[in-house]
Amino acid sequence: MNYPAIKGAGYGLIQANGMLIHHGTTQTSERIKNAESEHLQKLPEHLRSFEDAVKYPPNQAFIGNIMPDELKTIPRPWYENQINDAARDGKYGEIMPEDEFLGLMKIVDIFDLVVLEEEFQAHIKEKLAAHLILGNINKFDNLNKNTGSFDEINKMVEEHVALPLYFEGKLLGCVKKAHEFDEALSAHVMFENLVAKASAVYALKLLMAKTDLNPEDIDYIIECSEEACGDMNQRGGGNFAKAIGEICDCINATGSDTRSFCAGPAHAFVEAAALVQAGVYKNVVVLAGGCTAKLGMNSKEHVKKGMPALEDMLGAFAIHIAENDGVNPVIRTDAVGRHRIGSGASPQAVMTAIVTDPLDSVGYKITDVDRYSPEMQNPEITEPAGAGDVPQANYKMIAALAVKRGEIPKDKMLQAVADFGMPGFAPTQGHIPSGVPFIGHGRDMILAGKIDRAMIIGKGSLFLGRLTSLFDGISFLIEKNSGTVDAGFDKDVVRQMIGEAMRDFAKTFNAQ
């Protein structure tokens, strides 16, 4: 069977301390309850420098400069054992400072909602003009217009017609509301959506820079973040995908948005694989930008424990899925796991539905999969807040299922976890850690012959929307390419066969 192939991956990180303080939900909620709280007073003392964010080992794993397994050899806490020669640029992507990102938000803004202070905008224009992938970006000329003075920006913020944009504690811009009274186009919503759009544009540009993918070759884009765009008549109607493609010169692409909380990316990959395998599109990109609401989610516990506020990173990714080329790893569309409505919500029921059921469908054991990539949250972020090591919890459940199925002895559980697991290295951005961060690494490991297959697992908390109590989960297998490309049907040959069959039928009919 001609399974679709994964041909490349791009990953972006943006350090966003100003957004953490002023727009992360934990902080905005705290400010409403008590603007003078101890947490808000102490938080600025716990912000990292951009240099420290670049040197942080999990961030280096995210952009591909080190393998996830290398985190096992670096003592924790990782923020005290940095990689001193770390680079901003990585094999799969890059880490961007917040000032440059504010400029990128201005570039992707089509409706003149982002206002930057004049001198700051001129400075950022100069920086981005020298950027290897953003210097020639579509709409770069947006950095030539619509500036504001400090007084004008401050007035818009104080009058609640715009949300502030800060860098290093200074108010340097704002995002205006897009409608006088439409809440779906409020400054708050437009800010979040422009951040999601800009960071996804960043990831797509990185994908094209790190691979041989040309923008005009992209047929379809699936955006799978956790944001929603539309006006009061169609809240969440979309379309982020085409808005992102427009900035990246994907002139031949169309696209749409897919949503399922943290499981959205896994759903999007299955959809992309199906579209390519069916021959509807040749080149599909699955992508998503970051989520400002989740910046500093666990910062209260980080501050209490004297740690840096580690949730200062916006994450973004873009993955290229294309027709089978006989080389790149393929997505096994006959081994897709899914949490059905009737599957049940217990951890065992969830893992059975999304791990063992798809493996059984193709005759594999749990141990036949070399690597599992479930929710890859960085444990250094989640453990201080009492959430534990999320990837390890998933790995232990998978190993327990292997014991129950008689595939490994009980005393080998921890060894199995060590064999098919890896440390979490993704920022806690909801949809960003859900399996996707390992795709770049996994693809390279398969191409290098280090592993044969990996399973990507996405899980989602549908109950957060208050419409259902259901959970969600979906998974898919990535596997070494067999090297054989099924030529499929030759239309001319098929036409000839049909013609010959019709002539034979006519002869037989006439003879009777």
C-alpha positions as a printed Julia matrix, in Angstrom:
512×3 Matrix{Float64}:
   0.0     0.0     0.0
   1.22    3.52   -0.8
   1.32    5.1     2.64
   2.0     8.85    2.85
   5.48    9.96    3.89
   6.76   12.51    6.41
   9.26   14.62    4.48
  10.25   17.29    6.96
   9.62   19.1    10.23
  10.04   22.65   11.5
   9.86   23.77   15.13
   9.88   27.26   16.59
  10.13   28.64   20.12
   9.52   32.24   21.14
  10.54   33.49   24.54
   7.71   35.76   25.74
   8.32   37.15   29.23
   6.18   40.22   28.65
   3.27   38.1    27.49
   3.75   35.74   30.43
   3.35   38.57   32.93
   0.57   40.48   31.21
  -1.39   37.86   29.24
  -0.87   34.42   30.8
  -4.19   33.32   32.3
  -2.7    32.57   35.72
  -1.44   36.14   35.95
  -4.51   37.85   34.44
  -6.78   35.95   36.85
  -4.55   36.86   39.78
  -4.57   40.52   38.73
  -8.37   40.55   38.78
  -8.49   39.0    42.26
  -5.6    40.93   43.81
  -3.46   43.23   41.69
  -0.98   43.6    44.58
  -0.59   39.89   45.27
   2.72   38.46   46.42
   2.96   36.32   43.31
   2.65   39.28   40.94
   5.19   41.22   42.97
   7.78   38.44   42.94
   7.26   37.07   39.41
   9.48   39.59   37.58
  12.44   38.44   39.69
  12.02   34.92   38.3
  12.11   35.7    34.59
  14.89   34.19   32.49
  17.09   36.08   30.07
  16.87   35.12   26.4
  20.37   33.68   26.65
  19.31   31.38   29.49
  16.25   30.27   27.51
  18.49   29.35   24.56
  20.88   27.39   26.79
  18.08   25.45   28.49
  18.53   21.77   27.47
  14.84   20.93   26.74
  14.63   23.94   24.39
  17.7    22.7    22.55
  16.03   19.29   22.18
  12.87   20.93   20.82
  14.74   22.65   17.96
  16.85   19.58   17.22
  20.32   20.47   18.49
  20.37   17.57   20.95
  18.45   14.28   20.99
  15.8    13.8    23.69
  17.8    10.87   25.09
  20.7    13.23   25.8
  18.57   14.86   28.49
  19.04   11.67   30.51
  22.76   12.46   30.78
  22.28   16.07   31.93
  21.72   16.39   35.7
  18.56   18.08   36.89
  17.48   20.72   37.47
  18.24   21.42   33.84
  17.94   25.17   34.38
  21.05   24.93   36.57
  22.91   22.71   34.1
  22.69   24.63   30.88
  24.36   23.94   27.53
  26.84   26.8    27.44
  27.67   26.57   23.73
  23.99   26.3    22.73
  22.89   28.03   19.54
  19.71   29.93   18.81
  19.44   28.13   15.45
  18.76   24.4    15.37
  18.5    21.48   13.0
  14.71   21.75   12.88
  14.1    25.34   13.88
  15.0    28.34   15.96
  14.4    30.23   19.21
  13.22   33.83   18.8
  13.39   36.7    21.3
  10.22   38.57   22.18
  11.12   41.88   20.56
  11.52   40.24   17.15
   8.25   38.4    17.65
   6.41   41.66   18.26
   7.72   42.76   14.88
   6.5    39.52   13.32
   3.06   40.09   14.82
   3.04   43.46   13.08
   4.04   41.86    9.77
   1.23   39.27    9.81
  -1.4    41.82   10.87
  -3.58   42.52    7.81
  -6.03   44.92    9.47
  -3.64   47.39   11.14
  -4.48   46.23   14.66
  -0.89   46.06   15.92
   0.61   49.43   16.81
   4.3    49.67   17.75
   6.19   52.66   19.09
   7.97   54.42   16.21
  11.61   54.03   17.29
  11.04   50.46   18.46
   9.4    49.55   15.15
  12.31   51.0    13.19
  14.75   49.02   15.34
  12.83   45.76   14.87
  12.5    46.35   11.14
  16.3    46.51   10.95
  16.69   43.31   12.99
  14.13   41.32   11.0
  15.48   42.57    7.67
  18.7    40.73    8.54
  16.87   37.55    9.59
  17.62   34.67    7.22
  14.0    33.5     6.83
  11.99   36.61    7.68
  13.87   39.31    5.78
  11.92   38.64    2.58
   8.61   37.61    4.12
   5.37   38.69    2.5
   3.88   41.84    4.12
   7.28   42.93    5.5
   6.27   46.44    4.44
   3.82   46.48    7.35
   6.83   47.58    9.39
   6.81   50.86    7.47
   3.41   52.05    8.67
   0.95   52.59   11.51
   3.32   53.56   14.32
   2.3    55.26   17.54
   3.83   57.39   20.24
   4.17   56.2    23.83
   1.32   58.53   24.83
  -0.99   57.28   22.07
  -0.32   53.64   22.9
  -0.75   54.2    26.63
  -4.05   56.03   26.05
  -5.48   53.15   23.98
  -4.5    50.66   26.69
  -5.92   52.8    29.52
  -9.18   53.29   27.63
  -9.45   49.5    27.16
  -9.56   49.62   23.38
  -6.24   47.78   23.1
  -4.09   45.23   24.95
  -0.51   46.19   25.81
   2.67   44.75   24.29
   5.7    44.85   26.58
   9.37   44.06   26.09
  11.78   44.05   29.03
   9.22   45.81   31.18
   8.57   48.66   28.73
   5.24   49.34   27.01
   6.21   49.38   23.34
   3.0    48.6    21.5
  -0.56   47.35   21.64
  -3.16   45.25   19.82
  -6.4    47.08   19.13
  -9.87   45.61   19.13
 -11.23   44.91   15.64
 -14.85   45.9    16.28
 -16.63   48.35   18.52
 -18.7    45.82   20.46
 -18.16   42.34   18.95
 -16.55   40.24   21.75
 -15.27   37.73   19.19
 -13.19   40.58   17.73
 -12.14   42.12   21.05
  -8.55   43.17   21.68
  -8.1    40.1    23.88
  -9.21   37.67   21.16
  -7.34   39.47   18.4
  -4.16   39.46   20.49
  -4.33   35.7    21.08
  -5.16   34.99   17.44
  -2.39   37.19   16.05
   0.11   35.46   18.35
  -1.1    32.05   17.13
  -0.93   33.19   13.5
   2.51   34.81   13.78
   4.09   31.83   15.57
   2.61   29.38   13.03
   3.96   31.53   10.19
   7.34   31.31   11.91
   7.14   27.51   12.04
   6.11   27.2     8.38
   8.94   29.48    7.27
  11.34   27.37    9.35
  10.03   24.16    7.75
  10.63   25.55    4.27
  14.09   26.83    5.25
  15.16   23.53    6.79
  13.87   21.35    3.92
  13.46   21.54    0.15
   9.74   22.33    0.37
   8.75   25.26   -1.84
   5.72   27.35   -0.86
   4.08   27.02   -4.27
   4.2    23.2    -3.97
   1.97   23.12   -0.88
  -1.57   22.02   -1.81
  -3.27   22.01    1.58
  -2.65   23.39    5.07
  -4.26   22.05    8.25
  -3.98   24.33   11.28
  -4.56   22.6    14.61
  -3.95   25.01   17.48
  -6.37   25.63   20.34
  -7.45   29.14   19.32
 -10.58   30.18   17.4
 -11.16   33.0    14.92
 -14.39   34.45   13.59
 -16.85   37.19   14.42
 -20.01   37.16   16.55
 -21.95   35.46   13.76
 -19.52   32.55   13.45
 -17.3    32.3    16.5
 -14.53   29.86   15.75
 -15.44   29.62   12.08
 -11.78   29.95   11.03
  -9.67   30.0     8.87
  -6.17   30.26   10.4
  -4.72   27.92    7.78
  -5.2    30.12    4.73
  -4.28   33.25    6.7
  -0.93   31.62    7.53
  -0.41   30.35    3.98
  -1.04   33.84    2.6
   1.88   35.3     4.56
   4.14   32.41    3.5
   3.38   32.76   -0.25
   1.6    29.39   -0.5
  -0.28   30.63   -3.54
  -1.52   27.19   -4.66
  -2.72   26.03   -1.25
  -6.11   25.95    0.38
  -6.71   24.75    3.91
  -8.83   24.49    7.02
  -8.62   24.29   10.81
  -8.96   21.19   12.99
  -9.76   21.37   16.71
  -9.78   18.78   19.5
  -7.98   20.44   22.4
  -4.52   18.86   22.9
  -5.39   15.97   20.55
  -5.98   18.33   17.62
  -2.57   17.79   15.99
  -2.92   13.99   16.0
  -6.33   14.29   14.33
  -4.82   16.68   11.8
  -2.03   14.25   10.91
  -4.49   11.44   10.29
  -6.57   13.75    8.09
  -3.49   14.87    6.19
  -2.33   11.29    5.69
  -5.76   10.26    4.39
  -5.91   13.18    1.95
  -2.47   12.38    0.55
  -3.06    8.63    0.34
  -6.38    9.21   -1.42
  -4.62   11.36   -4.0
  -6.63   14.47   -3.21
  -3.49   16.48   -2.4
   0.2    15.74   -2.96
   1.75   18.01   -0.32
  -0.01   18.79    2.96
   1.39   20.78    5.87
   0.07   20.32    9.41
   0.95   23.27   11.62
   0.06   25.2    14.75
   1.22   28.28   16.59
   1.51   28.97   20.3
  -0.95   29.83   23.06
  -0.45   32.92   25.23
  -3.05   31.84   27.8
  -0.8    28.97   28.89
   2.28   31.1    29.5
   3.16   30.9    33.2
   0.38   28.42   34.01
   2.41   26.9    36.82
   4.41   30.01   37.65
   2.96   30.34   41.15
   4.61   27.08   42.18
   7.81   27.93   40.32
   8.07   31.23   42.17
   7.29   29.63   45.54
  10.07   27.09   44.99
  12.62   29.7    43.9
  12.72   28.48   40.31
  12.77   30.44   37.06
   9.34   30.89   35.46
   9.99   28.12   32.92
   6.71   28.53   31.04
   8.02   31.53   29.14
   8.07   29.84   25.74
   5.51   29.89   22.93
   5.81   26.74   20.85
   5.04   26.19   17.17
   5.51   23.44   14.58
   4.97   22.64   10.91
   5.22   19.12    9.41
   5.25   18.2     5.72
   3.28   15.1     4.66
   3.55   14.02    1.03
   3.19   11.15   -1.4
   5.34    8.09   -0.82
   8.85    8.62   -2.22
  10.28    5.23   -1.23
  12.68    6.89    1.24
  11.02    8.89    3.99
   9.19    7.25    6.92
   5.52    6.59    6.29
   2.34    6.99    8.31
   0.59    3.65    8.65
  -3.0     4.63    7.92
  -4.09    1.08    8.73
  -2.84    1.47   12.33
  -4.67    4.5    13.66
  -5.77    4.37   17.3
  -8.84    6.23   18.44
 -10.66    6.76   21.69
 -14.23    5.94   20.76
 -17.2     7.56   22.44
 -17.87    4.24   24.16
 -14.25    3.44   25.06
 -14.43    4.58   28.68
 -12.37    7.15   30.55
 -10.13    5.04   32.79
  -6.39    5.28   32.01
  -6.34    1.62   31.0
  -9.33    2.04   28.7
  -7.78    5.07   27.05
  -4.41    3.4    26.49
  -6.05    0.24   25.19
  -8.02    2.21   22.62
  -5.18    4.37   21.37
  -2.18    2.04   21.8
  -2.95   -1.67   21.77
  -6.02   -1.68   19.5
  -4.18   -0.17   16.5
  -1.18   -2.44   17.12
  -3.43   -5.49   17.19
  -4.94   -4.43   13.87
  -1.56   -4.87   12.14
  -0.26   -7.76   14.25
   2.28   -5.84   16.34
   3.13   -6.17   20.01
   3.74   -3.18   22.25
   7.43   -4.06   22.2
   7.51   -3.9    18.39
   7.3    -0.12   18.63
  10.73    1.37   19.3
   9.58    4.73   20.63
   6.34    6.16   21.97
   5.69    9.89   21.97
   2.66   10.72   24.12
   2.25   14.01   26.02
   5.85   15.21   26.02
   5.58   17.94   28.67
   8.83   18.94   30.33
   8.68   17.37   33.84
  10.73   20.22   35.27
   7.67   22.4    34.64
   4.94   20.02   35.78
   6.47   18.29   38.81
   6.73   21.4    41.04
   3.02   22.02   40.43
   2.08   18.5    41.57
   1.26   17.13   38.11
   4.16   14.67   38.14
   6.21   13.48   35.17
   3.51   13.2    32.5
   5.52   11.28   29.85
   6.75    8.79   32.45
   3.2     8.2    33.68
   2.15    7.39   30.13
   5.12    5.09   29.58
   4.41    3.17   32.78
   0.81    2.64   31.7
   1.95    1.32   28.3
   4.47   -0.99   29.99
   1.77   -2.22   32.39
  -0.41   -3.12   29.42
   2.51   -5.04   27.94
   2.79   -7.02   31.19
  -0.95   -7.7    31.24
  -0.8    -8.94   27.66
   2.11  -11.24   28.5
   4.51   -9.43   26.19
   7.05   -8.6    28.9
   7.6    -9.99   32.44
   6.62   -7.74   35.32
  10.21   -7.31   36.47
  11.1    -5.83   33.06
   8.57   -2.97   33.22
  11.05   -0.26   34.1
  13.48   -1.49   31.47
  10.72   -1.31   28.88
   9.96    2.28   29.95
  13.64    3.14   29.54
  13.75    1.45   26.12
  10.72    2.98   24.43
  10.43    6.18   26.47
  12.31    9.46   26.64
  12.33   12.55   28.86
   9.7    15.19   28.17
  11.15   18.28   26.51
   8.23   20.36   25.23
   6.74   23.55   26.68
   3.35   23.12   28.35
   1.42   24.68   25.49
  -1.44   22.18   25.39
  -1.49   20.99   21.77
   2.26   21.53   21.25
   3.6    18.68   23.49
   1.01   16.14   22.37
   3.28   13.72   20.5
   4.36   16.19   17.81
   7.78   17.29   19.2
   9.32   13.87   18.51
   8.34   13.67   14.82
  11.48   15.45   13.61
  13.75   13.33   15.81
  11.84   10.14   15.02
  12.01   10.73   11.29
  15.78   11.17   11.45
  16.23    8.11   13.69
  14.28    5.97   11.23
  16.22    7.31    8.25
  19.48    6.58   10.1
  18.4     3.0    10.85
  18.37    3.54   14.63
  14.7     2.61   14.98
  12.06    1.09   12.72
   8.87    2.65   14.04
   7.39    5.1    16.52
   3.9     5.86   17.76
   2.65    9.43   18.1
  -0.11    9.81   20.7
  -2.41   12.79   21.17
  -4.85   13.11   24.05
  -7.41   15.82   24.68
  -9.62   17.03   27.53
 -12.93   17.61   25.77
 -14.67   18.21   29.09
 -12.95   21.59   29.36
 -15.46   22.97   26.84
 -18.36   22.16   29.19
 -20.3    20.43   26.42
 -19.35   16.85   27.27
 -17.57   14.87   29.96
 -15.75   12.83   27.34
 -12.02   12.41   26.95
 -10.27   12.19   23.57
  -7.29   10.34   22.17
  -5.86    9.41   18.79
  -2.59    7.85   17.66
  -0.74    6.83   14.53
   2.34    4.8    13.64
   5.36    6.19   11.81
   7.37    3.41   10.18
  10.46    2.83    8.08
   9.77    3.05    4.36
   9.82   -0.32    2.63
  11.48    1.31   -0.37
   8.7     0.18   -2.67
   6.44    2.76   -4.25
   3.15    1.41   -5.53
   2.68    2.91   -8.98
  -1.06    2.86   -8.5
  -3.46    2.76  -11.42
  -2.26    3.96  -14.83
  -5.31    5.72  -16.22
  -4.39    4.98  -19.83
  -3.9     1.3   -19.03
  -7.21    1.2   -17.16
  -9.0     2.82  -20.11
  -7.43    0.28  -22.47
  -8.5    -2.61  -20.2
 -12.05   -1.29  -20.01
 -12.16   -0.87  -23.8
 -10.91   -4.41  -24.38
 -13.42   -5.79  -21.89
 -16.28   -3.95  -23.61
 -15.19   -5.24  -27.02
 -14.98   -8.79  -25.69
 -18.44   -8.43  -24.19
 -19.8    -7.1   -27.49
 -18.3   -10.02  -29.39
 -19.8   -12.51  -26.98
 -23.18  -10.78  -27.04
 -23.25  -10.66  -30.87
 -22.22  -14.29  -31.12
 -25.23  -15.25  -29.03
